[in-house]
Amino acid sequence: MKKFLIAAMAGMFVAAPASAQEGVKLGLLDCVVEGGAGFIVGSTKDVSCTYKPADENEPTEAYFGVIRKFGLDIGVTGQSVMQWVVLAPAADVYEPGALAGDYVGASAEASAGVGAGANVLVGGSGESFSLQPVSVQTQTGVNVAIGVSRFELRSAAD
């Protein structure tokens, strides 16, 4: 199982678009992902997130949303935590609530008791942001998933 996860995650990062691998670091997006079951061809899980700007003088922001996975997704997982670095082509493109939008990218995860996963996503306002995993997602359960993720992120301020 570990070899599968490592190979899947390595392939995912190689397949990430070049634009998603470049940019100015704006801050970190910490998310708690609800647990749930995979339904062979996909899954849907609610997410609550906190955006912490790199500039410590800027306030944190709350976001919520849903992650939909399409592809192989079999098993059940508990609540998990994921952290992404938020990148943009320039520092001046960010304003409060700007991370809201739809993100698309590759994902892979595996669990047998305790497991891990990662997602590389591009999107947001004007598709100008990319989310790069900083820490590998930690989760519990029995699950194998690889495919495409769609992350619908909304500002809690709206």
Secondary structure, DSSP 8 states (H G I E B T S, - for coil): -HHHHHHHHHHHHHHS-GGGG-SEEEEEEEEEE--EEEEEEEEEEEEEEEEEESSTTS--EEEEEEEEEEEEEEEEE--EEEEEEEEESSGGG--TTTT-EEEEEEEEEEEEEEEEEEEEEEESGGG-EEEEEEEEEEEEEEEEEEEEEEEEEEETT-
